[in-house]
Amino acid sequence: MKLIYIALLGAATTFADFNIQEAIDSAKSGDVISVPTGTYHNPLSIKKGITLSGKNVILDVVSNEPAILIDSYKEVLIEGLTIQWKTASKPEKGDTPYAVFVRSGEATIKNCSFEAAGSGTEAPSAVSAQDKTEVKISNCRFNGFEYTIQFWNGAEGDVEDCIIMNPGHCGITIGSGSSAELKRNIVTGSRYHGIRCTGGEIDAESNLVIRNKNRGFYIGNRSAVGEISNNLIVDNATGINVFANSKLEIDHNVIVRSSYAGLAIADTTKLDIEDNIIADNEKGIAGFSEKKDDNLSISIRGKNVIFGNKVTAEKIDLPSKTVEKDPAFSNPDDGLFKSAIGGMGLENPEELQKLWIKWQAALDGKK
């Protein structure tokens, strides 16, 4: 492995003359390309296992091609870059309108910042992974984009410690045949959904999903499987909406202040619902039929705290073990949703409070 940019700079060459694509083309697998500080405007294509890193480096790209295309069977690392991107024109069939597109192989994206440089139609996606790819995204910040992070057609994803703000339609999408683990992320400000899993497998743990205009978690369209556990889900229209024959475990979440329902369940689903706190929502739990049938057959077997909702349950029978008692959160105004009822709700409320503080700082424009 070698640090490559120094070797490419001749006596008459300045950092302003640095050509990232030439450095990539000249690199060998395993090399580290340290990009000099500056702003760069050309799309990049990576077809070998390299590291591309920089400090105070901006990729400001206007193109119907990705700002970075990764098509390598050896692992690629992207680190420390700021990526500002939008399409040059309305995308056409065959275009790949993503700021970073992982077409093949393994990729890690960490400590990067993504900014949509235009509206949702001009900036469809920040990171899109398709087919048999494996993509890990950690400690990154996203602002805008229509579908901010996407996993499709068998892609495997791992998204950790990220802030995903102001998506047009959805913050994280897990599509058919794909799977993703989501941990300690903040997903906020979507005009529709925070996290969507349609036909894929989701493992969402210890995330803050807050202030999304439609659903916090949208599970369905196509049958999905997985687990949603230990998440703080606040101020969405519906906290978790599950349908389309999906099968999930939903446990140890706190779902509060939903303007429609904390949990909305279709009569086709099979769910294990246990140890959640569903409080202060318009409706606690609402059942519905995907066939427009009012004669529903939906039951919940687990023990959950359901308290302070304007409607406790609609078109659904709650078990006798349901706890209707004030969870007495420690300090919810400051993000500490620690319940006085032992064993219910968040398993690590202090850690989720750290995400709350991080979210508040992001709203204030702080890092």
C-alpha positions in Angstrom: 0.0 0.0 0.0 1.2 3.5 -0.8 0.1 7.1 -0.4 -0.3 8.0 -4.0 -0.8 11.7 -4.6 2.7 12.8 -3.6 4.2 10.5 -6.2 2.0 12.0 -8.9 2.9 15.6 -8.3 5.8 16.8 -10.3 7.9 19.9 -9.6 5.7 22.1 -11.7 2.4 20.6 -10.4 0.3 22.2 -7.8 -2.5 20.8 -5.7 -4.9 22.9 -7.8 -3.8 20.8 -10.8 -4.5 17.5 -9.1 -6.6 15.1 -11.2 -8.4 12.6 -9.0 -9.4 10.3 -11.8 -5.8 10.1 -13.1 -4.7 9.2 -9.6 -7.3 6.5 -9.4 -6.4 5.1 -12.8 -2.7 5.0 -11.9 -3.2 3.4 -8.5 -2.8 -0.2 -7.6 -5.2 -2.3 -5.5 -4.6 -1.4 -1.9 -3.3 2.1 -2.5 -4.5 5.1 -0.6 -5.2 8.3 -2.6 -5.1 11.3 -0.3 -6.8 14.1 -2.2 -5.4 17.6 -1.6 -7.7 20.2 -0.1 -9.9 21.8 -2.7 -13.1 21.6 -4.7 -13.4 19.2 -7.6 -16.1 19.0 -10.3 -15.6 15.8 -12.3 -17.4 12.5 -11.8 -15.2 9.6 -10.6 -15.1 5.9 -11.5 -13.4 3.4 -9.1 -12.9 -0.1 -10.5 -10.2 -1.3 -8.1 -9.8 -1.8 -4.4 -8.4 1.6 -3.2 -9.0 4.1 -0.4 -10.1 7.6 -1.5 -9.8 10.1 1.4 -9.5 13.8 2.0 -9.8 16.6 4.4 -11.6 19.8 3.4 -12.2 18.1 0.0 -15.5 18.9 -1.8 -16.8 17.0 -4.8 -19.2 19.4 -6.3 -20.6 17.5 -9.3 -23.5 18.3 -11.7 -24.0 15.3 -13.9 -26.4 12.5 -14.8 -23.5 10.2 -13.8 -22.7 9.5 -10.2 -20.2 11.7 -8.4 -18.5 8.4 -7.5 -19.2 5.1 -9.3 -17.9 2.1 -7.5 -17.6 -1.0 -9.6 -14.9 -3.2 -8.0 -14.7 -6.7 -6.7 -12.1 -5.6 -4.1 -13.2 -3.4 -1.2 -13.3 0.4 -1.7 -13.1 2.9 1.1 -14.4 6.5 0.8 -13.5 8.6 3.7 -13.8 12.2 4.8 -15.2 13.8 1.6 -18.0 16.3 1.2 -20.1 15.4 -1.8 -22.5 18.0 -3.3 -24.4 16.6 -6.3 -27.4 17.0 -8.6 -28.3 15.8 -12.1 -27.5 18.0 -15.1 -30.9 17.3 -16.6 -34.0 15.1 -16.1 -32.7 11.5 -15.7 -33.5 9.2 -18.6 -33.8 5.4 -18.8 -30.3 4.0 -18.3 -29.0 6.9 -16.2 -27.6 6.2 -12.8 -28.7 9.3 -10.9 -27.0 8.7 -7.5 -24.3 10.7 -5.8 -22.6 7.4 -5.0 -23.5 4.3 -6.9 -22.2 0.9 -5.8 -22.6 -1.3 -8.7 -20.5 -4.3 -7.6 -18.3 -5.4 -4.7 -17.8 -4.1 -1.2 -17.6 -0.5 -0.2 -17.2 1.4 3.1 -18.3 5.1 3.3 -17.4 6.8 6.5 -17.0 10.3 7.9 -18.5 11.9 4.7 -21.0 14.6 4.2 -23.6 14.5 1.5 -25.6 17.5 0.3 -28.3 17.6 -2.3 -27.4 20.5 -4.6 -31.0 20.7 -6.0 -34.6 19.6 -5.4 -35.6 16.0 -4.9 -36.1 15.4 -8.7 -32.6 16.9 -9.3 -31.0 14.8 -6.6 -32.7 11.4 -6.5 -30.4 9.5 -4.2 -27.2 10.0 -2.1 -26.1 6.4 -1.9 -27.6 3.6 -4.0 -26.4 0.0 -3.7 -27.7 -2.7 -6.0 -27.4 -6.4 -6.8 -24.9 -8.5 -4.8 -23.1 -5.6 -3.2 -22.1 -5.0 0.5 -22.1 -1.4 1.7 -21.2 0.0 5.1 -22.1 3.6 5.8 -20.9 5.0 9.1 -20.7 8.4 10.8 -21.9 10.3 7.7 -24.3 13.2 7.4 -26.9 13.6 4.7 -29.1 16.5 3.9 -31.8 16.4 1.2 -32.2 13.8 -1.7 -35.4 12.2 -2.6 -34.5 8.6 -1.5 -31.4 9.3 0.5 -30.0 5.8 1.0 -31.2 2.8 -1.1 -30.5 -0.9 -1.0 -32.0 -3.0 -3.9 -32.0 -6.4 -5.6 -29.9 -8.3 -3.1 -27.7 -5.6 -1.7 -26.6 -5.9 1.9 -26.2 -2.7 4.0 -25.0 -1.5 7.3 -25.8 2.0 8.3 -24.5 3.3 11.7 -24.1 6.6 13.5 -25.5 8.7 10.6 -27.7 11.8 10.5 -30.2 11.7 7.7 -32.1 14.9 7.4 -34.8 16.3 5.1 -35.4 13.5 2.6 -37.9 14.1 -0.1 -39.6 10.7 0.1 -37.6 8.4 2.3 -34.4 8.4 4.4 -33.5 4.7 4.1 -35.1 2.2 1.7 -34.5 -1.5 1.9 -35.9 -3.0 -1.3 -36.8 -6.5 -2.6 -34.2 -9.2 -1.7 -32.0 -6.8 0.2 -31.2 -6.5 3.9 -29.8 -3.8 6.2 -28.8 -3.3 9.8 -29.5 0.2 11.0 -28.0 1.3 14.3 -27.8 4.6 16.2 -29.0 6.7 13.3 -31.1 9.8 13.3 -33.7 10.0 10.6 -35.7 13.2 10.5 -37.6 15.7 8.4 -38.8 13.4 5.6 -41.8 14.7 3.6 -43.1 11.1 3.7 -41.3 8.2 5.4 -38.3 7.9 7.6 -37.3 4.2 7.0 -39.0 2.0 4.5 -38.6 -1.8 4.0 -40.5 -3.3 1.1 -39.8 -6.9 0.3 -36.5 -6.9 2.2 -35.1 -7.7 5.7 -34.7 -5.0 8.3 -32.8 -5.0 11.6 -33.3 -1.6 13.2 -31.9 -1.0 16.6 -31.4 2.1 18.8 -32.3 4.7 16.2 -34.0 8.1 16.7 -36.8 8.4 14.1 -38.4 11.8 14.6 -40.6 14.4 12.8 -41.3 12.6 9.6 -44.5 13.7 8.0 -46.0 10.3 7.2 -44.5 7.1 8.7 -41.5 6.7 10.9 -41.2 3.1 9.8 -43.1 2.0 6.7 -43.0 -1.8 6.4 -44.9 -3.3 3.5 -45.9 -2.8 -0.1 -44.1 -6.2 -0.5 -43.8 -8.6 2.4 -40.9 -7.7 4.7 -39.3 -9.5 7.6 -37.0 -8.5 10.5 -36.9 -6.7 13.8 -37.5 -3.2 15.1 -36.2 -2.9 18.6 -35.1 -0.2 21.1 -35.9 2.7 18.9 -37.2 6.1 20.0 -40.0 7.1 17.5 -41.4 10.6 18.1 -43.6 13.1 16.3 -44.4 11.1 13.1 -47.8 10.8 11.6 -47.6 7.0 12.3 -44.8 5.5 14.3 -44.7 2.1 12.7 -47.0 1.0 9.9 -46.9 -2.7 8.9 -48.8 -4.5 6.1 -48.4 -6.8 3.1 -48.0 -10.1 5.0 -44.9 -8.9 6.7 -43.4 -10.7 9.7 -41.6 -8.7 12.3 -40.6 -8.6 15.9 -41.4 -5.2 17.5 -40.0 -4.8 20.9 -38.7 -2.3 23.5 -39.5 0.7 21.4 -40.9 4.0 22.7 -43.5 5.4 20.3 -45.0 8.8 21.3 -46.8 11.8 19.9 -47.9 10.3 16.6 -50.6 12.4 14.9 -52.4 9.3 13.5 -51.3 6.2 15.3 -48.4 4.8 17.3 -48.7 1.5 15.6 -50.9 0.7 12.6 -51.3 -3.1 11.7 -52.8 -4.8 8.7 -54.8 -8.0 9.2 -52.4 -9.9 7.0 -49.3 -9.4 9.2 -47.7 -11.7 11.7 -46.0 -9.7 14.5 -44.5 -10.3 17.9 -45.1 -7.1 19.8 -43.6 -7.0 23.3 -42.3 -4.5 25.9 -43.1 -1.4 23.9 -44.4 1.9 25.3 -47.0 3.5 23.1 -48.1 6.8 24.7 -49.7 10.1 23.9 -50.6 9.3 20.3 -53.8 10.2 18.5 -54.5 6.5 18.4 -52.4 4.0 20.3 -52.8 0.9 18.0 -55.0 0.9 14.9 -55.9 -2.2 12.9 -57.0 -2.1 9.3 -57.8 -4.5 6.5 -55.9 -4.5 3.2 -59.1 -5.9 1.6 -61.3 -3.1 2.9 -63.0 -5.5 5.3 -64.4 -4.1 8.6 -64.5 -7.6 10.1 -60.9 -7.7 11.2 -59.1 -10.5 13.1 -56.0 -8.9 14.7 -54.7 -9.7 18.1 -51.7 -8.8 20.2 -50.4 -11.3 22.6 -47.5 -9.5 24.2 -47.2 -7.2 27.2 -47.0 -3.5 26.3 -47.6 -0.2 28.0 -50.4 1.8 26.2 -51.2 5.0 27.9 -52.5 8.5 27.3 -53.6 8.0 23.7 -56.8 9.8 22.6 -58.0 6.4 21.3 -56.4 3.4 23.0 -57.1 0.9 20.3 -59.1 0.9 17.1 -60.4 -2.3 15.4 -58.0 -4.4 17.4 -58.3 -6.4 20.6 -55.7 -5.8 23.3 -54.7 -8.6 25.7 -55.4 -8.5 29.4 -51.7 -8.2 30.1 -51.6 -4.7 28.5 -50.3 -2.2 31.0 -52.4 1.0 31.1 -50.2 3.1 33.4 -48.3 6.3 33.0 -44.7 5.4 31.9 -43.5 8.5 33.9 -40.6 9.3 31.6 -37.6 10.9 33.4 -37.1 14.0 31.2 -38.8 13.7 27.8 -38.4 17.4 26.9 -34.6 16.8 26.9 -34.9 13.4 25.2 -34.6 11.1 28.2 -37.4 8.6 27.8 -36.5 6.4 30.7 -39.7 4.8 32.1 -40.5 4.2 35.8 -42.0 0.9 34.7 -39.2 -1.6 34.8 -38.4 -3.7 31.8 -40.6 -1.7 29.4 -39.6 0.7 26.6 -36.0 1.5 25.8 -33.3 -0.7 27.1 -30.6 2.1 27.0 -32.5 5.4 27.3 -29.4 7.4 28.1 -27.8 6.3 24.8 -30.9 7.4 22.9 -30.8 10.7 24.7 -27.3 11.2 23.2 -28.9 10.9 19.8 -31.6 13.4 20.8 -28.9 15.9 21.8 -27.1 15.2 18.5 -30.3 15.9 16.6 -30.9 19.2 18.4 -27.4 20.3 17.5 -28.0 19.3 13.8 -31.2 21.5 13.8 -29.1 24.4 15.1 -26.6 23.9 12.3 -23.9 22.5 14.6 -21.9 19.4 13.8 
